[in-house]
Amino acid sequence: MHRFCSHSPPISSPFLCFSPVFPLFPSFTSTTTMVVLAHGELEQISLPVVHKPTNFFSDVPVIDLSDPESKARLIGACEELGFFKVTNHGIPMELMAKLEDEALRFFSLPQVEKELSASSPGPFGYGSKKIGGNGDLGWVEYILLEITSKPISHSSLSFLKEPSASLFCSVLNEYITAVRKLACEVLELMAESLKIQPKNVFSKLVTDSESDSMLRLNHYPPCPHLQGLDCGLTGFGEHTDPQIISLLRSNNTSGLEISLRDGSWVSVPPDQSSFFINVGDSLQVLTNGRFRSVKHRVLANSAQSRVSMIYFGGPSPRERLAPLPLLIEEGKQSLYREFTWCEYKRSAYKTRLSDNRLGQFEM
């Protein structure tokens, strides 16, 4: 079992504790933390501490799917921010709450049990603090699930095959079906707003039987050491999403931030009944840069845990991505060379979170 520093206050799912040798100071650069591993070894890791925005961003575009006039704001939201909130989306609050409950039930298990039952040699399964394989770290633990045409119980993760996980699997399958349908609805609204045909030009990429889509359940434990300080510990570092579209739903704990065009960071007010939509890198390419892939990050909360569930809608590995001819304005050229999703994904996995992944594909 994991041992935890005696001076650390309890948190809902502790896997990090601050070193008494390297205490946390609000230097707004970085701090050194210490992880106590299963075999008693000590490993030092550095997590960045950053300034927190003082106020919530009040100008997040809201797209009410029941209001035709609201939909007219969709293009502006994708062009200016690459980010918006969707309301009246048709996914029951009860379903979202069930998935959150099941996720928290898993994250509350002993650390060794989570690692033994849900870890896998590939990118999927359970992970904590290490994000990817290139040195990115965060105050987060997560489950990353591959979405295929088969029910989630066919996953390679052993714990999902256990009878005790039947409710978790059932809720996951229902949620994935609902959120994928919502993703398609939003993507088709985008196509209609851009006046391009067929209207499924984007949505067919995520409904393809070989679509490379994922669901990520993130848990950011509270970080009491930051209480009273105007700084935040990185939960998930700044990045853009490589896929076509991402649909995020979280509990009512703050932490999500997006970067505006001027490079400033703003805090997004949480809303557990709505979905936040991110334009992904692939959609930026398909629209020849007209839609903006939003850079975002998550900061740990000092008092409350944050739970988020993110659906990433991606194309099939063989899908060739390039700006749609109809979206290359007269007199303009393509900003990106053609590449396959497999090629881009392979390249992205070699980079750090904050790297400009699209740079090497620009013309």
Summary of the structure (lengths in Angstrom):
residues: 363
radius of gyration: 20.4
end to end distance: 52.1
largest distance: 66.0
contacts: 1152
relative contact order: 0.16
helix: 28%
strand: 28%
